[in-house]
Structures are given as C-alpha cells and as structure tokens.
Amino acid sequence: MQLKYIFPAMIVLSLVFAGCSKKHQPQTGTAGTEKPAEKKLLVKKAPQKLLPKVITVDDRAAKKSVDGRLYYDLDGRRYWRNYDDGKYYLFNKSMYGNPAFTPH
C-alpha cells in the first residue's frame, strides 16, 4: 500500500526539481523579437605626443651618418643637424637638397 504513494510522490518531486533548475530570463518587447541593447565598448586612444620640430643637442650626444652628417634620435624620430645655426631639425624631404644640412 505504501508503494502506490511513493511512486507518485517521486514523480511530483522530480518534476518540481526539474522545473526549478531551469533559469528564466524575461524577454523584452511585446513579442520578444527585440534584443536587449548591447553595450558598446569605448576605446580611448592615447594622446599623441607633441614632438618639437627643433631641438638643441650637444654634438657629442649625436651620431654620425655614413655621409658625415650628424643626427639625433628622440622618441623614434630622427633629427638632423643644421650646420648654419647648430640646431637639430625633425627630418623633412627638403633637407636633401638644402646645403645647410651638409657638413662644410
């Protein structure tokens, strides 16, 4: 007689445990077709360093190129010596033909 009560009780308990283990996520919108708004990731760019166009460097710290001109590397940029005023200028294509950047 007890067996006929145990079997239905086990079925009811198993249905309760199975039903409680499912996670319910409420749907947004009227028909559930709308997706929740996705958060956009903001990527902040590092501010660019302002590089000076002209620097003053001691000639002992500068390096000499193959053709005899002096240069100085600073933050991955190359500065070439102007032999007229002694300052170092950020590289520019116009330096090739300028006689101020060739050693006298």
PyRosetta script that sets phi, psi and omega in degrees:
from pyrosetta import init, pose_from_sequence

init()
pose = pose_from_sequence("MQLKYIFPAMIVLSLVFAGCSKKHQPQTGTAGTEKPAEKKLLVKKAPQKLLPKVITVDDRAAKKSVDGRLYYDLDGRRYWRNYDDGKYYLFNKSMYGNPAFTPH")
pose.set_psi(1, -32.6)
pose.set_omega(1, 179.8)
pose.set_phi(2, -74.0)
pose.set_psi(2, -26.2)
pose.set_omega(2, -179.4)
pose.set_phi(3, -65.6)
pose.set_psi(3, -33.5)
pose.set_omega(3, -179.4)
pose.set_phi(4, -73.6)
pose.set_psi(4, -15.4)
pose.set_omega(4, 174.6)
pose.set_phi(5, -93.6)
pose.set_psi(5, -27.5)
pose.set_omega(5, -177.9)
pose.set_phi(6, -72.5)
pose.set_psi(6, -43.0)
pose.set_omega(6, -178.2)
pose.set_phi(7, -61.0)
pose.set_psi(7, -49.8)
pose.set_omega(7, 177.2)
pose.set_phi(8, -65.2)
pose.set_psi(8, -33.0)
pose.set_omega(8, 179.3)
pose.set_phi(9, -66.3)
pose.set_psi(9, -38.2)
pose.set_omega(9, 178.5)
pose.set_phi(10, -67.6)
pose.set_psi(10, -36.5)
pose.set_omega(10, 178.5)
pose.set_phi(11, -66.5)
pose.set_psi(11, -43.9)
pose.set_omega(11, 179.9)
pose.set_phi(12, -64.1)
pose.set_psi(12, -43.6)
pose.set_omega(12, 179.4)
pose.set_phi(13, -64.9)
pose.set_psi(13, -40.0)
pose.set_omega(13, 179.5)
pose.set_phi(14, -66.8)
pose.set_psi(14, -37.3)
pose.set_omega(14, 176.7)
pose.set_phi(15, -67.4)
pose.set_psi(15, -38.1)
pose.set_omega(15, 178.5)
pose.set_phi(16, -65.1)
pose.set_psi(16, -46.2)
pose.set_omega(16, 179.8)
pose.set_phi(17, -66.2)
pose.set_psi(17, -37.8)
pose.set_omega(17, 179.0)
pose.set_phi(18, -68.9)
pose.set_psi(18, -37.7)
pose.set_omega(18, 179.6)
pose.set_phi(19, -70.8)
pose.set_psi(19, -34.3)
pose.set_omega(19, -179.5)
pose.set_phi(20, -78.5)
pose.set_psi(20, -20.5)
pose.set_omega(20, -178.0)
pose.set_phi(21, -79.4)
pose.set_psi(21, -16.8)
pose.set_omega(21, 179.0)
pose.set_phi(22, -79.0)
pose.set_psi(22, 135.0)
pose.set_omega(22, 178.0)
pose.set_phi(23, -91.6)
pose.set_psi(23, 135.7)
pose.set_omega(23, -179.2)
pose.set_phi(24, -106.7)
pose.set_psi(24, 126.3)
pose.set_omega(24, 175.9)
pose.set_phi(25, -115.3)
pose.set_psi(25, 116.9)
pose.set_omega(25, -178.6)
pose.set_phi(26, -66.2)
pose.set_psi(26, 141.9)
pose.set_omega(26, -179.6)
pose.set_phi(27, -89.6)
pose.set_psi(27, 145.3)
pose.set_omega(27, 177.2)
pose.set_phi(28, -95.7)
pose.set_psi(28, 157.5)
pose.set_omega(28, 179.4)
pose.set_phi(29, 88.6)
pose.set_psi(29, 174.8)
pose.set_omega(29, -176.2)
pose.set_phi(30, -78.9)
pose.set_psi(30, -45.2)
pose.set_omega(30, -177.0)
pose.set_phi(31, -105.9)
pose.set_psi(31, 2.5)
pose.set_omega(31, -179.4)
pose.set_phi(32, 79.3)
pose.set_psi(32, 13.0)
pose.set_omega(32, -178.7)
pose.set_phi(33, -88.4)
pose.set_psi(33, -20.0)
pose.set_omega(33, -179.0)
pose.set_phi(34, -80.6)
pose.set_psi(34, 137.1)
pose.set_omega(34, 177.4)
pose.set_phi(35, -92.5)
pose.set_psi(35, 149.6)
pose.set_omega(35, 176.7)
pose.set_phi(36, -64.9)
pose.set_psi(36, 148.5)
pose.set_omega(36, -177.5)
pose.set_phi(37, -64.1)
pose.set_psi(37, 130.7)
pose.set_omega(37, 179.6)
pose.set_phi(38, -85.8)
pose.set_psi(38, 140.8)
pose.set_omega(38, 178.3)
pose.set_phi(39, -80.3)
pose.set_psi(39, 131.8)
pose.set_omega(39, 178.9)
pose.set_phi(40, -89.1)
pose.set_psi(40, 137.0)
pose.set_omega(40, 177.2)
pose.set_phi(41, -85.0)
pose.set_psi(41, 128.6)
pose.set_omega(41, 177.7)
pose.set_phi(42, -93.4)
pose.set_psi(42, 126.1)
pose.set_omega(42, 178.5)
pose.set_phi(43, -107.1)
pose.set_psi(43, 116.4)
pose.set_omega(43, -179.8)
pose.set_phi(44, -92.5)
pose.set_psi(44, 128.9)
pose.set_omega(44, 177.9)
pose.set_phi(45, -83.7)
pose.set_psi(45, 143.0)
pose.set_omega(45, 176.9)
pose.set_phi(46, -69.3)
pose.set_psi(46, 138.6)
pose.set_omega(46, 179.2)
pose.set_phi(47, -65.4)
pose.set_psi(47, 139.6)
pose.set_omega(47, -178.8)
pose.set_phi(48, -74.0)
pose.set_psi(48, 141.0)
pose.set_omega(48, 176.7)
pose.set_phi(49, -73.3)
pose.set_psi(49, 137.8)
pose.set_omega(49, 175.0)
pose.set_phi(50, -84.9)
pose.set_psi(50, 115.4)
pose.set_omega(50, -178.7)
pose.set_phi(51, -93.6)
pose.set_psi(51, 133.7)
pose.set_omega(51, 177.6)
pose.set_phi(52, -71.1)
pose.set_psi(52, 147.0)
pose.set_omega(52, 179.8)
pose.set_phi(53, -82.3)
pose.set_psi(53, -25.2)
pose.set_omega(53, -178.2)
pose.set_phi(54, -132.0)
pose.set_psi(54, 133.0)
pose.set_omega(54, 175.7)
pose.set_phi(55, -131.9)
pose.set_psi(55, 159.8)
pose.set_omega(55, 175.8)
pose.set_phi(56, -114.5)
pose.set_psi(56, 122.6)
pose.set_omega(56, -175.6)
pose.set_phi(57, -132.0)
pose.set_psi(57, 143.4)
pose.set_omega(57, 173.6)
pose.set_phi(58, -67.8)
pose.set_psi(58, 137.6)
pose.set_omega(58, -176.4)
pose.set_phi(59, -65.3)
pose.set_psi(59, -20.2)
pose.set_omega(59, 177.7)
pose.set_phi(60, -71.5)
pose.set_psi(60, -24.6)
pose.set_omega(60, 178.9)
pose.set_phi(61, -84.9)
pose.set_psi(61, -17.4)
pose.set_omega(61, -178.2)
pose.set_phi(62, -79.1)
pose.set_psi(62, 161.3)
pose.set_omega(62, 177.8)
pose.set_phi(63, -108.7)
pose.set_psi(63, 159.8)
pose.set_omega(63, -178.2)
pose.set_phi(64, -108.5)
pose.set_psi(64, 133.4)
pose.set_omega(64, 178.5)
pose.set_phi(65, -84.1)
pose.set_psi(65, 178.9)
pose.set_omega(65, -177.7)
pose.set_phi(66, -63.6)
pose.set_psi(66, -37.0)
pose.set_omega(66, -178.4)
pose.set_phi(67, -86.6)
pose.set_psi(67, 5.5)
pose.set_omega(67, 174.1)
pose.set_phi(68, 96.3)
pose.set_psi(68, -1.7)
pose.set_omega(68, 179.4)
pose.set_phi(69, -80.8)
pose.set_psi(69, 150.2)
pose.set_omega(69, 178.9)
pose.set_phi(70, -94.1)
pose.set_psi(70, 140.9)
pose.set_omega(70, 177.1)
pose.set_phi(71, -142.4)
pose.set_psi(71, 161.4)
pose.set_omega(71, 179.6)
pose.set_phi(72, -140.2)
pose.set_psi(72, 130.7)
pose.set_omega(72, 178.9)
pose.set_phi(73, -97.3)
pose.set_psi(73, 129.6)
pose.set_omega(73, 179.7)
pose.set_phi(74, -138.8)
pose.set_psi(74, 118.6)
pose.set_omega(74, 179.2)
pose.set_phi(75, 53.9)
pose.set_psi(75, 40.0)
pose.set_omega(75, 177.1)
pose.set_phi(76, 79.6)
pose.set_psi(76, 6.7)
pose.set_omega(76, 178.3)
pose.set_phi(77, -114.1)
pose.set_psi(77, 148.9)
pose.set_omega(77, -178.2)
pose.set_phi(78, -108.6)
pose.set_psi(78, 130.3)
pose.set_omega(78, 177.4)
pose.set_phi(79, -111.6)
pose.set_psi(79, 135.1)
pose.set_omega(79, -179.4)
pose.set_phi(80, -110.0)
pose.set_psi(80, 145.2)
pose.set_omega(80, -176.6)
pose.set_phi(81, -79.3)
pose.set_psi(81, 133.4)
pose.set_omega(81, 172.3)
pose.set_phi(82, -93.7)
pose.set_psi(82, 118.0)
pose.set_omega(82, -174.5)
pose.set_phi(83, -77.6)
pose.set_psi(83, -11.3)
pose.set_omega(83, 177.5)
pose.set_phi(84, -78.7)
pose.set_psi(84, -46.6)
pose.set_omega(84, -177.8)
pose.set_phi(85, -109.4)
pose.set_psi(85, -7.7)
pose.set_omega(85, 176.4)
pose.set_phi(86, 81.2)
pose.set_psi(86, 5.0)
pose.set_omega(86, 179.2)
pose.set_phi(87, -94.5)
pose.set_psi(87, 162.7)
pose.set_omega(87, 179.4)
pose.set_phi(88, -107.2)
pose.set_psi(88, 129.7)
pose.set_omega(88, -176.0)
pose.set_phi(89, -113.0)
pose.set_psi(89, 144.7)
pose.set_omega(89, 176.7)
pose.set_phi(90, -60.9)
pose.set_psi(90, 140.9)
pose.set_omega(90, -174.1)
pose.set_phi(91, -57.4)
pose.set_psi(91, 138.3)
pose.set_omega(91, 176.6)
pose.set_phi(92, -146.4)
pose.set_psi(92, 148.1)
pose.set_omega(92, -178.1)
pose.set_phi(93, -63.1)
pose.set_psi(93, -25.8)
pose.set_omega(93, -178.6)
pose.set_phi(94, -70.6)
pose.set_psi(94, -9.8)
pose.set_omega(94, 179.5)
pose.set_phi(95, -71.0)
pose.set_psi(95, -23.2)
pose.set_omega(95, -178.2)
pose.set_phi(96, -60.0)
pose.set_psi(96, -44.4)
pose.set_omega(96, -176.5)
pose.set_phi(97, -95.1)
pose.set_psi(97, -2.7)
pose.set_omega(97, -176.8)
pose.set_phi(98, -84.2)
pose.set_psi(98, 121.2)
pose.set_omega(98, -178.0)
pose.set_phi(99, -70.7)
pose.set_psi(99, -13.8)
pose.set_omega(99, 178.9)
pose.set_phi(100, -69.8)
pose.set_psi(100, -19.3)
pose.set_omega(100, -178.4)
pose.set_phi(101, -99.5)
pose.set_psi(101, 5.4)
pose.set_omega(101, 176.1)
pose.set_phi(102, -107.0)
pose.set_psi(102, 139.5)
pose.set_omega(102, -178.4)
pose.set_phi(103, -65.6)
pose.set_psi(103, 141.9)
pose.set_omega(103, -177.5)
pose.set_phi(104, -79.1)
pose.dump_pdb("model.pdb")
